[in-house]
Amino acid sequence: MEIEMPVVIVGAGPGGLATSACLNKHSISNIILEKDDCHASLWRKRTYDRLKLHIGKKFCNLPHLPIPSDLPNFVPRVDFLRYLDNYVNHFKICIRYNRYVDDASFDVKSGKWRVCVRDNRLNIDEIYVADYLVVATGENCDEYIPMINGLESFEGEYLHSSKYLNGRSWYDKNVLIVGSGNSGMEIAYDVSNWGANTSIVIRSHMHPLTKEMVFVGMCLMKYLSVEKVDKLLVFMSKMMYGDMSKYGLIRPKEGPFSIRVRTGRPPSIDVGCIKMIKKGKVKVYPTISRIKKGKIVEFVDGKSGQFDVIVFATGYRSNVLEWLKDYKELFNENGMPKGCYPNHWKGENGLYCAFSRRALQGIVYSSQKIANDISLTIDAKKLLAEAVEVNARIKLLDE
Ligand SMILES: Cc1cc2nc3c(=O)[nH]c(=O)nc-3n(C[C@H](O)[C@H](O)[C@H](O)COP(=O)(O)OP(=O)(O)OC[C@H]3O[C@@H](n4cnc5c(N)ncnc54)[C@H](O)[C@@H]3O)c2cc1C
């Protein structure tokens, strides 16, 4: 069965929803194919209970419908989901759920994209044919757990952070969180509050900042250079946290926003973990070297500890390369856009990418760019067709 559609969007996360809403505003028919049985599945199924947006809401509004003004600046996960549900209804976004896109390629002959889909529920295959293909599968698709010598024989429980909801069942257990990104730091804080004996592996250098500091920094970016904003943030971080090297926390030489611009890595947000570390309630370890027999974990400094649970807050991988052919011009070997924000969103032959390393803020930008570009291209094609027709008529008259 072949289904023709001007625009096919793969993925119904915030990126896919925002792009569809912008296309609807231009009255351009489009459809979202989503592998899960719901939209915003990352926020609905793969985030922990205490999560609130790390970024102030004014930077997380999707296009054409702001987050309600009565919600707090750092919107709780459930309220953000409600906002996204309302967004889908408001813009009458058309989503086909349980559709896993397992192949998409550009057919030179027809000049169209052929998107092969597995309907997980009915166990049937479908083919969608489109003029434009928008990749909105995000940068948080496949859970990533690093290869660690001995992990397969670890006798405790281990899981990826996407499976973590809360630490209710870990009271008095020895829990190790691996990774000091925003999820790792927040999960360590949460687990400790649930009464677990908590440790965290911190490998990278960081400038700890509160959500409020990051919010101020993002607002100031409109008026000041990155270097000036960084100077201010590092000063505030030093005033608030002091020297933390004795706890294993080293500040990098480069400022937090410069790192973000260069690598896309967001600033390290502290929701209370640093206080726990200083109080000795959360113990810091360096990189794991191997897992020994039973539940013993050994670290690169020679120290070791016994743990009942390991939570890997070690991030995600994009899955684009698994299903998209003809990607090389737009995506790199990691399935991330080759171009840095704001030059990441457009490829050749009607191929677009809705995500960048700028999370929701990047999505707002890409979705509008993509919809405007598709609209302009459609208008240009119409004009061209009209010109060809007029030319043909003139030729006929001449004869
Ligand atoms: C714990 C956590 C907290 C975060 N907090 C913030 C925050 O506070 N602020 C912020 O700006 N960002 C935050 N982020 C970043 C987050 O990635 C973005 O906010 C946002 O979800 C990205 O939207 P997206 O649409 O690009 O990707 P996603 O939300 O990941 O959506 C991609 C969709 O594509 C679907 N999909 C994937 N492959 C296929 C396929 N082959 N076929 C069909 N469908 C497919 C997936 O099922 C998914 O529904 C956070 C991320 C995490 C993990």
The ligand as a Tripos MOL2 file, in Angstrom:
@<TRIPOS>MOLECULE
LIG
   53    58     1     0     0
SMALL
NO_CHARGES

@<TRIPOS>ATOM
      1 C1         15.6720   13.8410   31.2410 C.3       1 LIG1
      2 C2         15.6630   14.8850   30.1800 C.ar      1 LIG1
      3 C3         15.3720   16.2040   30.5070 C.ar      1 LIG1
      4 C4         15.3690   17.2020   29.5310 C.ar      1 LIG1
      5 N1         15.0950   18.4800   29.9010 N.ar      1 LIG1
      6 C5         15.0930   19.4520   28.9590 C.ar      1 LIG1
      7 C6         14.7720   20.8070   29.3050 C.ar      1 LIG1
      8 O1         14.4950   21.1260   30.4380 O.2       1 LIG1
      9 N2         14.7910   21.7450   28.3260 N.ar      1 LIG1
     10 C7         15.1000   21.4220   27.0440 C.ar      1 LIG1
     11 O2         15.0920   22.3170   26.1960 O.2       1 LIG1
     12 N3         15.4000   20.1580   26.7030 N.ar      1 LIG1
     13 C8         15.4220   19.1680   27.6060 C.ar      1 LIG1
     14 N4         15.7190   17.8770   27.2550 N.ar      1 LIG1
     15 C9         16.1200   17.6010   25.8650 C.3       1 LIG1
     16 C10        14.9990   16.9600   25.0480 C.3       1 LIG1
     17 O3         15.6700   16.1120   24.1950 O.3       1 LIG1
     18 C11        14.1520   17.9570   24.2890 C.3       1 LIG1
     19 O4         13.5150   18.8020   25.1340 O.3       1 LIG1
     20 C12        13.0480   17.3710   23.4010 C.3       1 LIG1
     21 O5         12.3770   16.2510   23.9220 O.3       1 LIG1
     22 C13        13.6330   17.0000   22.0820 C.3       1 LIG1
     23 O6         12.5400   16.8290   21.2180 O.3       1 LIG1
     24 P1         12.6880   16.0290   19.8750 P.3       1 LIG1
     25 O7         11.3430   16.0550   19.2420 O.co2     1 LIG1
     26 O8         13.8400   16.5050   19.1010 O.co2     1 LIG1
     27 O9         13.0700   14.5300   20.3280 O.3       1 LIG1
     28 P2         12.2490   13.4910   21.1960 P.3       1 LIG1
     29 O10        11.4650   14.1500   22.2670 O.co2     1 LIG1
     30 O11        13.2490   12.4430   21.6000 O.co2     1 LIG1
     31 O12        11.2060   12.8590   20.1490 O.3       1 LIG1
     32 C14        11.6170   12.0210   19.0860 C.3       1 LIG1
     33 C15        10.4550   11.0940   18.7300 C.3       1 LIG1
     34 O13        10.8140   10.3200   17.5820 O.3       1 LIG1
     35 C16        10.3120    8.9940   17.7280 C.3       1 LIG1
     36 N5         11.1010    8.1190   16.8450 N.ar      1 LIG1
     37 C17        12.4390    7.8520   16.9240 C.ar      1 LIG1
     38 N6         12.8190    7.0140   15.9360 N.ar      1 LIG1
     39 C18        11.7120    6.7450   15.2130 C.ar      1 LIG1
     40 C19        11.4930    5.9430   14.0430 C.ar      1 LIG1
     41 N7         12.4700    5.2760   13.4340 N.pl3     1 LIG1
     42 N8         10.2190    5.8790   13.5540 N.ar      1 LIG1
     43 C20         9.2070    6.5930   14.1350 C.ar      1 LIG1
     44 N9          9.3780    7.3610   15.2460 N.ar      1 LIG1
     45 C21        10.6260    7.4460   15.7760 C.ar      1 LIG1
     46 C22        10.5090    8.7180   19.2090 C.3       1 LIG1
     47 O14         9.6900    7.6750   19.6600 O.3       1 LIG1
     48 C23        10.1360   10.0890   19.8230 C.3       1 LIG1
     49 O15         8.7710   10.1650   20.1500 O.3       1 LIG1
     50 C24        15.6990   16.8670   28.1950 C.ar      1 LIG1
     51 C25        15.9830   15.5340   27.8640 C.ar      1 LIG1
     52 C26        15.9570   14.5540   28.8340 C.ar      1 LIG1
     53 C27        16.2980   13.1270   28.4540 C.3       1 LIG1
@<TRIPOS>BOND
     1     1     2 1
     2     2     3 ar
     3     2    52 ar
     4     3     4 ar
     5     4     5 ar
     6     4    50 ar
     7     5     6 ar
     8     6     7 ar
     9     6    13 1
    10     7     8 2
    11     7     9 ar
    12     9    10 ar
    13    10    11 2
    14    10    12 ar
    15    12    13 ar
    16    13    14 ar
    17    14    15 1
    18    14    50 ar
    19    15    16 1
    20    16    17 1
    21    16    18 1
    22    18    19 1
    23    18    20 1
    24    20    21 1
    25    20    22 1
    26    22    23 1
    27    23    24 1
    28    24    25 2
    29    24    26 1
    30    24    27 1
    31    27    28 1
    32    28    29 2
    33    28    30 1
    34    28    31 1
    35    31    32 1
    36    32    33 1
    37    33    34 1
    38    33    48 1
    39    34    35 1
    40    35    36 1
    41    35    46 1
    42    36    37 ar
    43    36    45 ar
    44    37    38 ar
    45    38    39 ar
    46    39    40 ar
    47    39    45 ar
    48    40    41 1
    49    40    42 ar
    50    42    43 ar
    51    43    44 ar
    52    44    45 ar
    53    46    47 1
    54    46    48 1
    55    48    49 1
    56    50    51 ar
    57    51    52 ar
    58    52    53 1
@<TRIPOS>SUBSTRUCTURE
     1 LIG1         1 GROUP 0 **** ****
